[in-house]
């Protein structure tokens, strides 16, 4: 099964920011946290539902990726930086390592 684009708006459960989704939005652009909803991108098949903490930044400009770890099940996965993401938040993650 391939990626399924679904436009979803949401309120970030970490920082409370209202996020207007575009069908590719998979994290909060302000704090870079997300929720563990997918097994494969867009499938909404994960049963975990834990919060995904941004723990590291990898790559080089313009192809940075955020590494997130689920607080509940500990799965880690990379996600791409989006054009609307707060780069100060991304650089803060890089400074934590």
C-alpha positions in Angstrom: 0.0 0.0 0.0 1.4 3.4 -0.9 1.2 6.8 0.8 -2.4 8.0 1.4 -2.7 11.8 1.4 -5.3 13.0 3.9 -5.8 16.6 4.8 -6.1 16.9 8.6 -6.0 19.9 10.8 -4.9 19.3 14.4 -4.0 20.9 17.7 -0.5 19.9 18.9 -0.8 17.8 22.0 2.7 19.0 23.1 2.5 22.8 22.8 -1.1 23.5 21.9 -0.5 25.1 18.5 -3.3 24.8 16.0 -1.9 23.3 12.8 -3.6 23.6 9.4 -2.7 20.4 7.6 -2.0 20.2 3.9 -2.1 16.4 3.4 1.6 16.0 4.1 1.7 17.6 7.5 3.1 15.0 10.0 4.3 17.2 12.9 3.8 20.5 14.6 5.9 23.3 12.8 6.4 25.2 16.1 7.7 22.5 18.5 8.4 19.7 15.9 6.6 17.0 18.0 4.0 14.7 16.5 1.9 11.7 17.4 2.6 8.0 16.6 -0.3 7.4 14.2 1.3 5.7 11.1 3.0 2.4 10.4 3.7 3.6 6.9 3.4 7.3 6.0 -0.3 8.3 5.9 -1.8 4.9 6.7 -3.0 5.8 10.3 -2.5 2.1 11.2 -0.4 2.5 14.3 -2.2 1.4 17.5 0.4 3.1 19.8 -0.8 6.8 19.7 2.2 7.9 21.8 3.8 11.3 21.5 6.8 11.5 19.1 9.6 13.6 20.6 12.1 15.3 18.3 15.5 14.0 19.6 18.0 14.8 16.9 18.6 16.6 13.6 20.5 14.9 10.8 21.6 15.7 7.3 22.6 19.0 5.7 20.8 22.0 4.3 18.3 21.8 2.6 17.7 18.1 3.4 17.6 18.2 7.2 15.6 15.4 8.8 14.3 15.3 12.4 14.7 12.0 14.3 11.7 11.4 16.5 11.3 8.8 19.3 7.9 7.6 20.5 7.6 8.2 24.3 5.4 5.1 24.6 6.8 2.4 22.4 10.3 3.9 21.8 10.2 3.4 18.0 12.4 6.0 16.2 11.9 7.4 12.7 13.1 10.3 10.6 10.8 12.9 9.2 11.7 15.7 6.7 11.8 19.3 7.7 9.0 21.2 6.2 9.2 24.8 4.8 7.1 26.2 7.6 9.0 24.6 10.5 10.6 26.8 13.1 14.3 26.5 12.4 15.2 27.7 15.9 13.4 24.7 17.3 15.3 22.4 14.9 18.6 24.0 15.8 17.8 23.6 19.5 17.4 19.9 18.9 20.8 19.8 17.1 22.3 21.5 20.2 21.0 18.8 22.5 23.2 16.1 21.1 
